[in-house]
Amino acid sequence: MKRVINGKTYDTQTAESLCDGAANLAFVDFRDLYEHLYRSPKGQYFVAGCGGPMTKYKQWSGRHRYGWGEGLTLVTELEAKRYVENFGTPEEFEAAFTTTEG
């Protein structure tokens, strides 16, 4: 997924994947949600995902209906850390936020 926000391009293909935060319900469930936390090459964190008509990703599909949609949201480093704490493993947290100095 590729989006332009505030004149800057964010692309899941070129960003570093940090953590999966999917709800993983049945695909036919309107609450089904697939998300992933990324870090851009310049260090900006963002969450990209898609979901059913009962999620934040819903999109208008016409005639009083919402359907599956997708989106990308910028998050702060603190929000990214909380995301990995909630959905990731200790290893994913260390890999994403621990720097080695030497």
Biopython code that builds the backbone (N, CA, C, O; Angstrom):
import numpy as np
from Bio.PDB.StructureBuilder import StructureBuilder

atoms = [
    (1, "MET", "N", (0.845, -1.161, 0.000)),
    (1, "MET", "CA", (0.000, 0.000, 0.000)),
    (1, "MET", "C", (0.900, 1.236, 0.000)),
    (1, "MET", "O", (1.944, 1.273, 0.651)),
    (2, "LYS", "N", (0.474, 2.208, -0.726)),
    (2, "LYS", "CA", (1.247, 3.440, -0.858)),
    (2, "LYS", "C", (0.293, 4.623, -0.708)),
    (2, "LYS", "O", (-0.742, 4.682, -1.373)),
    (3, "ARG", "N", (0.645, 5.563, 0.166)),
    (3, "ARG", "CA", (-0.183, 6.740, 0.392)),
    (3, "ARG", "C", (0.699, 7.974, 0.518)),
    (3, "ARG", "O", (1.852, 7.889, 0.941)),
    (4, "VAL", "N", (0.134, 9.132, 0.141)),
    (4, "VAL", "CA", (0.799, 10.418, 0.339)),
    (4, "VAL", "C", (0.059, 11.137, 1.453)),
    (4, "VAL", "O", (-1.152, 11.341, 1.370)),
    (5, "ILE", "N", (0.792, 11.525, 2.503)),
    (5, "ILE", "CA", (0.223, 12.252, 3.632)),
    (5, "ILE", "C", (1.098, 13.481, 3.878)),
    (5, "ILE", "O", (2.310, 13.364, 4.058)),
    (6, "ASN", "N", (0.483, 14.639, 3.882)),
    (6, "ASN", "CA", (1.203, 15.907, 4.072)),
    (6, "ASN", "C", (2.377, 16.046, 3.111)),
    (6, "ASN", "O", (3.445, 16.524, 3.494)),
    (7, "GLY", "N", (2.183, 15.630, 1.871)),
    (7, "GLY", "CA", (3.210, 15.769, 0.845)),
    (7, "GLY", "C", (4.332, 14.751, 0.890)),
    (7, "GLY", "O", (5.278, 14.843, 0.108)),
    (8, "LYS", "N", (4.246, 13.775, 1.796)),
    (8, "LYS", "CA", (5.275, 12.740, 1.907)),
    (8, "LYS", "C", (4.667, 11.387, 1.571)),
    (8, "LYS", "O", (3.529, 11.096, 1.937)),
    (9, "THR", "N", (5.439, 10.566, 0.873)),
    (9, "THR", "CA", (4.960, 9.255, 0.454)),
    (9, "THR", "C", (5.362, 8.182, 1.457)),
    (9, "THR", "O", (6.516, 8.116, 1.881)),
    (10, "TYR", "N", (4.411, 7.351, 1.827)),
    (10, "TYR", "CA", (4.636, 6.212, 2.715)),
    (10, "TYR", "C", (4.254, 4.958, 1.959)),
    (10, "TYR", "O", (3.162, 4.869, 1.398)),
    (11, "ASP", "N", (5.158, 3.984, 1.945)),
    (11, "ASP", "CA", (4.989, 2.784, 1.138)),
    (11, "ASP", "C", (5.340, 1.557, 1.971)),
    (11, "ASP", "O", (6.447, 1.466, 2.500)),
    (12, "THR", "N", (4.422, 0.626, 2.093)),
    (12, "THR", "CA", (4.674, -0.592, 2.867)),
    (12, "THR", "C", (5.738, -1.467, 2.207)),
    (12, "THR", "O", (6.338, -2.314, 2.868)),
    (13, "GLN", "N", (5.972, -1.272, 0.922)),
    (13, "GLN", "CA", (6.980, -2.079, 0.215)),
    (13, "GLN", "C", (8.408, -1.648, 0.547)),
    (13, "GLN", "O", (9.331, -2.459, 0.490)),
    (14, "THR", "N", (8.588, -0.373, 0.893)),
    (14, "THR", "CA", (9.941, 0.113, 1.183)),
    (14, "THR", "C", (10.181, 0.333, 2.674)),
    (14, "THR", "O", (11.314, 0.583, 3.087)),
    (15, "ALA", "N", (9.133, 0.241, 3.481)),
    (15, "ALA", "CA", (9.259, 0.444, 4.928)),
    (15, "ALA", "C", (9.637, -0.866, 5.619)),
    (15, "ALA", "O", (9.444, -1.956, 5.081)),
    (16, "GLU", "N", (10.176, -0.722, 6.819)),
    (16, "GLU", "CA", (10.543, -1.879, 7.638)),
    (16, "GLU", "C", (9.312, -2.360, 8.395)),
    (16, "GLU", "O", (8.657, -1.581, 9.087)),
    (17, "SER", "N", (9.003, -3.630, 8.263)),
    (17, "SER", "CA", (7.873, -4.232, 8.965)),
    (17, "SER", "C", (8.278, -4.517, 10.403)),
    (17, "SER", "O", (9.297, -5.163, 10.644)),
    (18, "LEU", "N", (7.476, -4.032, 11.375)),
    (18, "LEU", "CA", (7.828, -4.170, 12.782)),
    (18, "LEU", "C", (6.935, -5.138, 13.545)),
    (18, "LEU", "O", (7.422, -5.887, 14.392)),
    (19, "CYS", "N", (5.620, -5.135, 13.256)),
    (19, "CYS", "CA", (4.702, -5.936, 14.073)),
    (19, "CYS", "C", (3.362, -6.104, 13.367)),
    (19, "CYS", "O", (2.868, -5.176, 12.726)),
    (20, "ASP", "N", (2.785, -7.282, 13.488)),
    (20, "ASP", "CA", (1.463, -7.588, 12.949)),
    (20, "ASP", "C", (0.435, -7.380, 14.053)),
    (20, "ASP", "O", (0.617, -7.871, 15.167)),
    (21, "GLY", "N", (-0.634, -6.662, 13.759)),
    (21, "GLY", "CA", (-1.658, -6.422, 14.765)),
    (21, "GLY", "C", (-3.037, -6.835, 14.308)),
    (21, "GLY", "O", (-4.021, -6.180, 14.653)),
    (22, "ALA", "N", (-3.134, -7.903, 13.541)),
    (22, "ALA", "CA", (-4.403, -8.334, 12.964)),
    (22, "ALA", "C", (-5.356, -8.887, 14.005)),
    (22, "ALA", "O", (-4.942, -9.494, 14.992)),
    (23, "ALA", "N", (-6.642, -8.665, 13.764)),
    (23, "ALA", "CA", (-7.673, -9.259, 14.609)),
    (23, "ALA", "C", (-7.888, -10.720, 14.220)),
    (23, "ALA", "O", (-8.265, -11.540, 15.057)),
    (24, "ASN", "N", (-7.649, -11.039, 12.964)),
    (24, "ASN", "CA", (-7.740, -12.405, 12.446)),
    (24, "ASN", "C", (-9.064, -13.102, 12.743)),
    (24, "ASN", "O", (-9.085, -14.238, 13.219)),
    (25, "LEU", "N", (-10.143, -12.427, 12.465)),
    (25, "LEU", "CA", (-11.452, -13.053, 12.545)),
    (25, "LEU", "C", (-11.724, -13.713, 11.195)),
    (25, "LEU", "O", (-10.902, -13.624, 10.283)),
    (26, "ALA", "N", (-12.837, -14.353, 11.072)),
    (26, "ALA", "CA", (-13.187, -14.958, 9.784)),
    (26, "ALA", "C", (-13.346, -13.855, 8.742)),
    (26, "ALA", "O", (-13.866, -12.782, 9.048)),
    (27, "PHE", "N", (-12.904, -14.112, 7.516)),
    (27, "PHE", "CA", (-12.941, -13.107, 6.458)),
    (27, "PHE", "C", (-14.363, -12.591, 6.233)),
    (27, "PHE", "O", (-14.539, -11.451, 5.802)),
    (28, "VAL", "N", (-15.367, -13.399, 6.514)),
    (28, "VAL", "CA", (-16.746, -12.969, 6.309)),
    (28, "VAL", "C", (-17.263, -12.126, 7.475)),
    (28, "VAL", "O", (-18.360, -11.574, 7.392)),
    (29, "ASP", "N", (-16.496, -12.019, 8.555)),
    (29, "ASP", "CA", (-16.899, -11.220, 9.712)),
    (29, "ASP", "C", (-16.655, -9.742, 9.402)),
    (29, "ASP", "O", (-15.555, -9.366, 8.999)),
    (30, "PHE", "N", (-17.666, -8.917, 9.587)),
    (30, "PHE", "CA", (-17.567, -7.490, 9.271)),
    (30, "PHE", "C", (-16.595, -6.757, 10.183)),
    (30, "PHE", "O", (-16.222, -5.621, 9.895)),
    (31, "ARG", "N", (-16.172, -7.395, 11.296)),
    (31, "ARG", "CA", (-15.224, -6.785, 12.224)),
    (31, "ARG", "C", (-13.791, -7.215, 11.947)),
    (31, "ARG", "O", (-12.877, -6.822, 12.672)),
    (32, "ASP", "N", (-13.585, -8.013, 10.911)),
    (32, "ASP", "CA", (-12.255, -8.524, 10.592)),
    (32, "ASP", "C", (-11.319, -7.368, 10.259)),
    (32, "ASP", "O", (-11.700, -6.417, 9.577)),
    (33, "LEU", "N", (-10.091, -7.469, 10.755)),
    (33, "LEU", "CA", (-9.144, -6.366, 10.646)),
    (33, "LEU", "C", (-7.731, -6.921, 10.487)),
    (33, "LEU", "O", (-7.327, -7.823, 11.222)),
    (34, "TYR", "N", (-6.991, -6.388, 9.537)),
    (34, "TYR", "CA", (-5.598, -6.762, 9.337)),
    (34, "TYR", "C", (-4.773, -5.483, 9.379)),
    (34, "TYR", "O", (-4.994, -4.567, 8.587)),
    (35, "GLU", "N", (-3.824, -5.425, 10.305)),
    (35, "GLU", "CA", (-2.968, -4.243, 10.428)),
    (35, "GLU", "C", (-1.520, -4.661, 10.588)),
    (35, "GLU", "O", (-1.204, -5.785, 10.979)),
    (36, "HIS", "N", (-0.655, -3.712, 10.270)),
    (36, "HIS", "CA", (0.769, -3.934, 10.431)),
    (36, "HIS", "C", (1.429, -2.601, 10.755)),
    (36, "HIS", "O", (1.075, -1.564, 10.195)),
    (37, "LEU", "N", (2.388, -2.646, 11.664)),
    (37, "LEU", "CA", (3.168, -1.457, 12.031)),
    (37, "LEU", "C", (4.442, -1.441, 11.211)),
    (37, "LEU", "O", (5.121, -2.458, 11.072)),
    (38, "TYR", "N", (4.759, -0.270, 10.668)),
    (38, "TYR", "CA", (5.955, -0.091, 9.835)),
    (38, "TYR", "C", (6.761, 1.110, 10.308)),
    (38, "TYR", "O", (6.263, 1.985, 11.016)),
    (39, "ARG", "N", (8.034, 1.121, 9.887)),
    (39, "ARG", "CA", (8.894, 2.295, 10.061)),
    (39, "ARG", "C", (9.440, 2.638, 8.685)),
    (39, "ARG", "O", (10.032, 1.791, 8.015)),
    (40, "SER", "N", (9.240, 3.883, 8.265)),
    (40, "SER", "CA", (9.718, 4.324, 6.955)),
    (40, "SER", "C", (11.244, 4.416, 6.962)),
    (40, "SER", "O", (11.855, 4.441, 8.031)),
    (41, "PRO", "N", (11.859, 4.467, 5.792)),
    (41, "PRO", "CA", (13.317, 4.621, 5.739)),
    (41, "PRO", "C", (13.819, 5.877, 6.462)),
    (41, "PRO", "O", (14.974, 5.926, 6.884)),
    (42, "LYS", "N", (12.954, 6.896, 6.607)),
    (42, "LYS", "CA", (13.355, 8.124, 7.312)),
    (42, "LYS", "C", (12.946, 8.113, 8.782)),
    (42, "LYS", "O", (13.103, 9.117, 9.477)),
    (43, "GLY", "N", (12.416, 6.970, 9.265)),
    (43, "GLY", "CA", (12.137, 6.835, 10.684)),
    (43, "GLY", "C", (10.723, 7.147, 11.142)),
    (43, "GLY", "O", (10.457, 7.119, 12.343)),
    (44, "GLN", "N", (9.809, 7.442, 10.231)),
    (44, "GLN", "CA", (8.417, 7.716, 10.603)),
    (44, "GLN", "C", (7.666, 6.393, 10.774)),
    (44, "GLN", "O", (7.736, 5.513, 9.917)),
    (45, "TYR", "N", (6.957, 6.267, 11.877)),
    (45, "TYR", "CA", (6.156, 5.069, 12.136)),
    (45, "TYR", "C", (4.770, 5.244, 11.536)),
    (45, "TYR", "O", (4.218, 6.344, 11.547)),
    (46, "PHE", "N", (4.209, 4.159, 11.013)),
    (46, "PHE", "CA", (2.839, 4.195, 10.522)),
    (46, "PHE", "C", (2.211, 2.813, 10.593)),
    (46, "PHE", "O", (2.892, 1.789, 10.553)),
    (47, "VAL", "N", (0.891, 2.821, 10.700)),
    (47, "VAL", "CA", (0.113, 1.587, 10.708)),
    (47, "VAL", "C", (-0.680, 1.547, 9.414)),
    (47, "VAL", "O", (-1.395, 2.492, 9.082)),
    (48, "ALA", "N", (-0.549, 0.445, 8.688)),
    (48, "ALA", "CA", (-1.303, 0.243, 7.457)),
    (48, "ALA", "C", (-2.187, -0.978, 7.649)),
    (48, "ALA", "O", (-1.776, -1.966, 8.257)),
    (49, "GLY", "N", (-3.394, -0.902, 7.131)),
    (49, "GLY", "CA", (-4.265, -2.044, 7.309)),
    (49, "GLY", "C", (-5.492, -1.995, 6.428)),
    (49, "GLY", "O", (-5.692, -1.068, 5.643)),
    (50, "CYS", "N", (-6.310, -3.026, 6.584)),
    (50, "CYS", "CA", (-7.582, -3.112, 5.899)),
    (50, "CYS", "C", (-8.572, -3.793, 6.828)),
    (50, "CYS", "O", (-8.187, -4.486, 7.771)),
    (51, "GLY", "N", (-9.842, -3.587, 6.550)),
    (51, "GLY", "CA", (-10.835, -4.186, 7.418)),
    (51, "GLY", "C", (-12.227, -4.112, 6.844)),
    (51, "GLY", "O", (-12.484, -3.465, 5.829)),
    (52, "GLY", "N", (-13.111, -4.796, 7.529)),
    (52, "GLY", "CA", (-14.499, -4.890, 7.111)),
    (52, "GLY", "C", (-15.308, -3.648, 7.418)),
    (52, "GLY", "O", (-14.780, -2.661, 7.930)),
    (53, "PRO", "N", (-16.609, -3.701, 7.098)),
    (53, "PRO", "CA", (-17.472, -2.533, 7.244)),
    (53, "PRO", "C", (-17.772, -2.119, 8.679)),
    (53, "PRO", "O", (-18.410, -1.089, 8.897)),
    (54, "MET", "N", (-17.327, -2.896, 9.661)),
    (54, "MET", "CA", (-17.514, -2.501, 11.059)),
    (54, "MET", "C", (-16.174, -2.140, 11.710)),
    (54, "MET", "O", (-16.026, -2.241, 12.928)),
    (55, "THR", "N", (-15.202, -1.721, 10.896)),
    (55, "THR", "CA", (-13.891, -1.328, 11.390)),
    (55, "THR", "C", (-13.605, 0.113, 10.984)),
    (55, "THR", "O", (-14.365, 0.723, 10.232)),
    (56, "LYS", "N", (-12.515, 0.637, 11.483)),
    (56, "LYS", "CA", (-12.120, 2.004, 11.126)),
    (56, "LYS", "C", (-11.738, 2.135, 9.664)),
    (56, "LYS", "O", (-11.626, 3.252, 9.160)),
    (57, "TYR", "N", (-11.534, 1.023, 8.967)),
    (57, "TYR", "CA", (-11.146, 1.052, 7.567)),
    (57, "TYR", "C", (-12.323, 0.997, 6.596)),
    (57, "TYR", "O", (-12.120, 0.995, 5.382)),
    (58, "LYS", "N", (-13.535, 0.953, 7.108)),
    (58, "LYS", "CA", (-14.706, 0.843, 6.232)),
    (58, "LYS", "C", (-14.701, 1.947, 5.182)),
    (58, "LYS", "O", (-14.249, 3.063, 5.434)),
    (59, "GLN", "N", (-15.212, 1.612, 4.004)),
    (59, "GLN", "CA", (-15.319, 2.595, 2.930)),
    (59, "GLN", "C", (-16.723, 2.544, 2.347)),
    (59, "GLN", "O", (-17.343, 1.487, 2.232)),
    (60, "TRP", "N", (-17.189, 3.712, 1.990)),
    (60, "TRP", "CA", (-18.520, 3.827, 1.419)),
    (60, "TRP", "C", (-18.573, 3.093, 0.088)),
    (60, "TRP", "O", (-17.763, 3.343, -0.805)),
    (61, "SER", "N", (-19.528, 2.189, -0.036)),
    (61, "SER", "CA", (-19.643, 1.436, -1.291)),
    (61, "SER", "C", (-20.943, 1.752, -2.013)),
    (61, "SER", "O", (-21.301, 1.091, -2.987)),
    (62, "GLY", "N", (-21.641, 2.760, -1.530)),
    (62, "GLY", "CA", (-22.836, 3.230, -2.213)),
    (62, "GLY", "C", (-24.131, 2.656, -1.679)),
    (62, "GLY", "O", (-24.155, 1.582, -1.079)),
    (63, "ARG", "N", (-25.175, 3.370, -1.901)),
    (63, "ARG", "CA", (-26.546, 2.966, -1.548)),
    (63, "ARG", "C", (-26.689, 2.473, -0.111)),
    (63, "ARG", "O", (-27.146, 1.354, 0.121)),
    (64, "HIS", "N", (-26.300, 3.305, 0.852)),
    (64, "HIS", "CA", (-26.439, 3.026, 2.287)),
    (64, "HIS", "C", (-25.591, 1.842, 2.740)),
    (64, "HIS", "O", (-25.976, 1.135, 3.671)),
    (65, "ARG", "N", (-24.453, 1.614, 2.104)),
    (65, "ARG", "CA", (-23.632, 0.463, 2.457)),
    (65, "ARG", "C", (-22.181, 0.862, 2.630)),
    (65, "ARG", "O", (-21.654, 1.730, 1.934)),
    (66, "TYR", "N", (-21.562, 0.195, 3.581)),
    (66, "TYR", "CA", (-20.119, 0.287, 3.748)),
    (66, "TYR", "C", (-19.540, -1.079, 3.404)),
    (66, "TYR", "O", (-20.189, -2.108, 3.591)),
    (67, "GLY", "N", (-18.321, -1.071, 2.902)),
    (67, "GLY", "CA", (-17.650, -2.316, 2.572)),
    (67, "GLY", "C", (-16.220, -2.300, 3.068)),
    (67, "GLY", "O", (-15.811, -1.406, 3.809)),
    (68, "TRP", "N", (-15.473, -3.298, 2.652)),
    (68, "TRP", "CA", (-14.061, -3.401, 3.022)),
    (68, "TRP", "C", (-13.307, -2.186, 2.522)),
    (68, "TRP", "O", (-13.595, -1.646, 1.454)),
    (69, "GLY", "N", (-12.335, -1.770, 3.318)),
    (69, "GLY", "CA", (-11.504, -0.643, 2.935)),
    (69, "GLY", "C", (-10.103, -0.804, 3.489)),
    (69, "GLY", "O", (-9.800, -1.770, 4.190)),
    (70, "GLU", "N", (-9.257, 0.157, 3.164)),
    (70, "GLU", "CA", (-7.880, 0.124, 3.640)),
    (70, "GLU", "C", (-7.438, 1.531, 3.981)),
    (70, "GLU", "O", (-8.070, 2.507, 3.576)),
    (71, "GLY", "N", (-6.341, 1.632, 4.733)),
    (71, "GLY", "CA", (-5.849, 2.940, 5.107)),
    (71, "GLY", "C", (-4.468, 2.884, 5.721)),
    (71, "GLY", "O", (-3.933, 1.812, 6.004)),
    (72, "LEU", "N", (-3.907, 4.054, 5.920)),
    (72, "LEU", "CA", (-2.572, 4.199, 6.489)),
    (72, "LEU", "C", (-2.610, 5.394, 7.426)),
    (72, "LEU", "O", (-3.080, 6.467, 7.049)),
    (73, "THR", "N", (-2.111, 5.210, 8.660)),
    (73, "THR", "CA", (-2.145, 6.251, 9.675)),
    (73, "THR", "C", (-0.754, 6.443, 10.269)),
    (73, "THR", "O", (-0.101, 5.474, 10.656)),
    (74, "LEU", "N", (-0.305, 7.686, 10.339)),
    (74, "LEU", "CA", (0.970, 7.983, 10.983)),
    (74, "LEU", "C", (0.811, 7.886, 12.492)),
    (74, "LEU", "O", (-0.224, 8.270, 13.037)),
    (75, "VAL", "N", (1.838, 7.371, 13.170)),
    (75, "VAL", "CA", (1.826, 7.279, 14.635)),
    (75, "VAL", "C", (3.167, 7.770, 15.165)),
    (75, "VAL", "O", (4.174, 7.758, 14.457)),
    (76, "THR", "N", (3.163, 8.202, 16.419)),
    (76, "THR", "CA", (4.394, 8.648, 17.060)),
    (76, "THR", "C", (5.211, 7.429, 17.501)),
    (76, "THR", "O", (4.725, 6.299, 17.454)),
    (77, "GLU", "N", (6.430, 7.663, 17.919)),
    (77, "GLU", "CA", (7.259, 6.562, 18.421)),
    (77, "GLU", "C", (6.629, 5.936, 19.666)),
    (77, "GLU", "O", (6.653, 4.716, 19.831)),
    (78, "LEU", "N", (6.067, 6.770, 20.540)),
    (78, "LEU", "CA", (5.412, 6.245, 21.738)),
    (78, "LEU", "C", (4.215, 5.362, 21.367)),
    (78, "LEU", "O", (4.028, 4.291, 21.944)),
    (79, "GLU", "N", (3.416, 5.811, 20.413)),
    (79, "GLU", "CA", (2.279, 5.013, 19.954)),
    (79, "GLU", "C", (2.746, 3.712, 19.308)),
    (79, "GLU", "O", (2.113, 2.669, 19.473)),
    (80, "ALA", "N", (3.853, 3.777, 18.574)),
    (80, "ALA", "CA", (4.416, 2.574, 17.954)),
    (80, "ALA", "C", (4.879, 1.585, 19.028)),
    (80, "ALA", "O", (4.662, 0.379, 18.903)),
    (81, "LYS", "N", (5.508, 2.095, 20.066)),
    (81, "LYS", "CA", (5.942, 1.219, 21.167)),
    (81, "LYS", "C", (4.744, 0.555, 21.835)),
    (81, "LYS", "O", (4.774, -0.640, 22.127)),
    (82, "ARG", "N", (3.704, 1.320, 22.074)),
    (82, "ARG", "CA", (2.491, 0.756, 22.689)),
    (82, "ARG", "C", (1.850, -0.288, 21.779)),
    (82, "ARG", "O", (1.321, -1.292, 22.256)),
    (83, "TYR", "N", (1.896, -0.052, 20.476)),
    (83, "TYR", "CA", (1.341, -0.996, 19.506)),
    (83, "TYR", "C", (2.066, -2.338, 19.616)),
    (83, "TYR", "O", (1.433, -3.392, 19.678)),
    (84, "VAL", "N", (3.398, -2.288, 19.638)),
    (84, "VAL", "CA", (4.174, -3.533, 19.739)),
    (84, "VAL", "C", (3.979, -4.183, 21.111)),
    (84, "VAL", "O", (3.929, -5.409, 21.208)),
    (85, "GLU", "N", (3.869, -3.390, 22.156)),
    (85, "GLU", "CA", (3.594, -3.951, 23.482)),
    (85, "GLU", "C", (2.262, -4.694, 23.499)),
    (85, "GLU", "O", (2.145, -5.742, 24.133)),
    (86, "ASN", "N", (1.257, -4.156, 22.806)),
    (86, "ASN", "CA", (-0.072, -4.763, 22.783)),
    (86, "ASN", "C", (-0.174, -5.962, 21.849)),
    (86, "ASN", "O", (-0.850, -6.938, 22.174)),
    (87, "PHE", "N", (0.483, -5.906, 20.696)),
    (87, "PHE", "CA", (0.280, -6.925, 19.673)),
    (87, "PHE", "C", (1.501, -7.781, 19.363)),
    (87, "PHE", "O", (1.373, -8.855, 18.775)),
    (88, "GLY", "N", (2.674, -7.316, 19.750)),
    (88, "GLY", "CA", (3.898, -8.005, 19.371)),
    (88, "GLY", "C", (4.470, -8.882, 20.464)),
    (88, "GLY", "O", (3.855, -9.107, 21.506)),
    (89, "THR", "N", (5.650, -9.361, 20.195)),
    (89, "THR", "CA", (6.379, -10.199, 21.145)),
    (89, "THR", "C", (7.513, -9.378, 21.751)),
    (89, "THR", "O", (7.861, -8.323, 21.222)),
    (90, "PRO", "N", (8.091, -9.849, 22.852)),
    (90, "PRO", "CA", (9.255, -9.147, 23.401)),
    (90, "PRO", "C", (10.395, -9.048, 22.387)),
    (90, "PRO", "O", (11.116, -8.050, 22.352)),
    (91, "GLU", "N", (10.553, -10.073, 21.573)),
    (91, "GLU", "CA", (11.611, -10.065, 20.551)),
    (91, "GLU", "C", (11.351, -8.988, 19.493)),
    (91, "GLU", "O", (12.282, -8.320, 19.044)),
    (92, "GLU", "N", (10.082, -8.822, 19.096)),
    (92, "GLU", "CA", (9.752, -7.776, 18.123)),
    (92, "GLU", "C", (9.993, -6.395, 18.717)),
    (92, "GLU", "O", (10.462, -5.494, 18.022)),
    (93, "PHE", "N", (9.677, -6.221, 19.997)),
    (93, "PHE", "CA", (9.916, -4.926, 20.648)),
    (93, "PHE", "C", (11.400, -4.607, 20.684)),
    (93, "PHE", "O", (11.812, -3.498, 20.346)),
    (94, "GLU", "N", (12.205, -5.586, 21.097)),
    (94, "GLU", "CA", (13.653, -5.367, 21.156)),
    (94, "GLU", "C", (14.239, -5.079, 19.785)),
    (94, "GLU", "O", (15.093, -4.204, 19.648)),
    (95, "ALA", "N", (13.790, -5.803, 18.773)),
    (95, "ALA", "CA", (14.302, -5.596, 17.419)),
    (95, "ALA", "C", (13.939, -4.212, 16.888)),
    (95, "ALA", "O", (14.723, -3.596, 16.166)),
    (96, "ALA", "N", (12.755, -3.724, 17.242)),
    (96, "ALA", "CA", (12.279, -2.448, 16.726)),
    (96, "ALA", "C", (12.831, -1.238, 17.475)),
    (96, "ALA", "O", (13.055, -0.190, 16.870)),
    (97, "PHE", "N", (13.054, -1.371, 18.794)),
    (97, "PHE", "CA", (13.349, -0.183, 19.590)),
    (97, "PHE", "C", (14.653, -0.221, 20.384)),
    (97, "PHE", "O", (14.988, 0.750, 21.062)),
    (98, "THR", "N", (15.377, -1.308, 20.311)),
    (98, "THR", "CA", (16.654, -1.363, 21.011)),
    (98, "THR", "C", (17.772, -1.135, 20.002)),
    (98, "THR", "O", (17.898, -1.860, 19.015)),
    (99, "THR", "N", (18.563, -0.135, 20.266)),
    (99, "THR", "CA", (19.691, 0.145, 19.382)),
    (99, "THR", "C", (20.965, -0.373, 20.018)),
    (99, "THR", "O", (21.130, -0.329, 21.237)),
    (100, "THR", "N", (21.851, -0.859, 19.189)),
    (100, "THR", "CA", (23.144, -1.316, 19.695)),
    (100, "THR", "C", (24.161, -0.216, 19.414)),
    (100, "THR", "O", (24.298, 0.254, 18.284)),
    (101, "GLU", "N", (24.849, 0.170, 20.435)),
    (101, "GLU", "CA", (25.872, 1.209, 20.284)),
    (101, "GLU", "C", (27.231, 0.559, 20.450)),
    (101, "GLU", "O", (27.423, -0.284, 21.327)),
    (102, "GLY", "N", (28.158, 0.946, 19.620)),
    (102, "GLY", "CA", (29.465, 0.347, 19.777)),
    (102, "GLY", "C", (30.481, 0.812, 18.837)),
    (102, "GLY", "O", (31.625, 0.361, 18.891)),
]
sb = StructureBuilder()
sb.init_structure("model")
sb.init_model(0)
sb.init_chain("A")
sb.init_seg("    ")
for serial, (resi, resn, name, xyz) in enumerate(atoms, 1):
    if name == "N":
        sb.init_residue(resn, " ", resi, " ")
    sb.init_atom(name, np.array(xyz, "f"), 0.0, 1.0, " ", f" {name:<3s}", serial, name[0])
structure = sb.get_structure()
